[in-house]
């Protein structure tokens, strides 16, 4: 959940994209316009190219499946203004989540321009180039539909590498548990619970109203005494539940807040009311944890904890990150980026 983060794009890092010396003469460097800083996040300048990548992908999500006229109408009037404000807020939040990794890494004495990180990023980028047989025109063409260029791709690759190094720094610093006994105690504690869900999936082709009505119907049957597992088979659309009848062993920090709030409010044997998340409409039931399952799936449950602990530290630091738009942002509205 995820969730995913950060890295600064400086002139020095951008020059890395020019180190590639394959068979193509295609210039991978960004234009002056693309490098124009449009906002400051936590002391780091955000270039237009990264802002464009995030904002335009959100815009495309809003307009998915609409023809040109319907897409244009989406942004008109008060409702259109509200959508645009939500889009812009999502863009800023995503950019903050990218740059928080870099900011937090500094507190662990990690820098994106270290030899290790530079070499790892370059190796991964070379692997990408090689997957296109060093045809840079084909590589760049594949990025265009996502409003991405080489330096944005490199930025995201660098963020992934820095995330990995930051996790191990947290582990070595003792901020995330590492000892097996401590991990077992964590998994066996009430911080981990076991739940199953009846999910009416948001992407099942029905309207939200129809999906909610179906979830409420399932809830009404449960209230009358229907067996929860039988109702999963009857109504559920969560493929994980069909392949993993033991359900979910979860800890706070990896899933939607509404999902977690509902799950952790339950006692064993209780089921929730209908809960809405981005995944759809869910009804959750809490079950007893089983020692045999926890022993067999120990490594997976450790990873569940690692993800949650890492996310918690990131979220704590995220609250300290400030955002300041720069004057250049006025030249790049959502509707002038294409």
Secondary structure, 3 states (H helix, E strand, C coil): CCCCCCCCCCHHHHHHHHHCCCCCCCCCCCCCCCCCEEEEECCEEEEHHHHHHHHHHHHHHHHCCCCHHHHHHCCCHHHHHHHHHHHHHHHHHHHHHHHHHHHHHHHCCCCCCCHHHHHHHHHHHHHHHHHCCCCHHHHHHHHHCCCCCHHHHHHHHHHHHHHHHHHHHHHHHCCCCCCHHHHHHHHHCCCCEEEEEEEEECCCCCCHHHHHHHHHHHHHHHHCCCCHHHHHHHHCCCHHHHHCCCCEEECCCCCCHHHHHHHHCCCCCCECCCEEECCEEEEEEEECCCHHHHHHCHHHHHHHHHHHHHHHHHHHHHCCCCEEECHHHHHCCHHHCC
